[in-house]
Amino acid sequence: MAANLLGRYVWLMDILRRHKRLTFEEINELWQESGLSYGEELPLKTFHNHKKAIKDIFDVYIECDRKDGYRYYIDEPERIEGNNLRSWLISSYATLNQIKADNKLEDRIIFEEIPSGQTWLTCIADAMRRNRVLSITHQGFGKPEPSTFEIEPYCLKVVKRRWYVVARSPYYSDRNKEKGIKPTDVYRVYALDRISDIQDTGKTFKMKKNFNINQYFEGCCGVITSNEPIQRIVLLAYGGFADYLRTLPLHESQREIEGDDESTLFEYHLKPTFDFYQLVLAQGDQVEVLEPESVRNEMRNFAKNMLNYYTWKEEDKLCKE
């Protein structure tokens, strides 16, 4: 019953987000066509109850413009569009509503699997909600053996089909405190697919008021953080690849500078971590780093190493022949 109500709330927000302004009669007509109504009308009282629930649960306000023929609209729609999690939840649940309404769509919508989200995601989310300290067994890439230690889970983040938990480390934070090292608090990022076990310690924690997840990842392209300052980076996109970057920016700071039919310049303000270099390398020969020279040189080193891999293989092949 609760899931069905949530589906109704998301459906109402989604149609108002798509259609902008609708009368109650238009909303009722769309409701009857949605497949979720089983052909029944939407009572006006139920509609107003849904409005109130949406305000309480999602902090989204549906208002009525009497001067515009009593049309309903979402007040401050940026409250949805500006919140990545809220927008993602609404879009995902709206799609689920469509699949539920018509089972024929089930085999025609393909989702990218995120392996790490199936085992530990709900467990960590529940610990975040209750501020519970967790004991995790984690084995990082390149580590010969797993380690078991406590974390205070602060945030969850998904990047490139992997879920990560951002957590405060009680062990390293206490060690910094004993040694008088500042900042005292130490935060680490752990991939959920590298976790083999999680136990609730029974202990609780209080989130540090000075922690801000957006500041923690400021200037980053993934999950690798850096204390280095943010730099201005200029990329040159060749041909039609500029359209790809316009519709799917490499980073939120992306800004188009100038361009013509052959190439376009894009400017970024970020920290050139390994995640950034991987992101640029993934674009192949469609982009070129122009500035600064230090980042351009690093990209050149990556390109040389890649060329060496293929050159060595060709030389080995020729020698064997």
Secondary structure, DSSP 8 states (H G I E B T S, - for coil): -HHHHHHHHHHHHHHHHHHS-EEHHHHHHHHHHSSSSTT----HHHHHHHHHHHHHHH--EEEEEGGGTSEEEEESTHHHHT-HHHHHHHHHHHHHHHHHH-GGGGGG------GGGTTSHHHHHHHHHHTEEEEEEE--TT-SS-EEEEEEEEEEEEETTEEEEEEE-HHHHHHHHHHT-SS---EEEEEGGGEEEEEEEEEE----TT--HHHHTTT-SSS---SS--EEEEEEEETTHHHHHHHS-SSTT-EEEEE-SSEEEEEEEE---HHHHHHHHTTGGGEEEEE-HHHHHHHHHHHHHHHHHHHHHHHHHHHH-
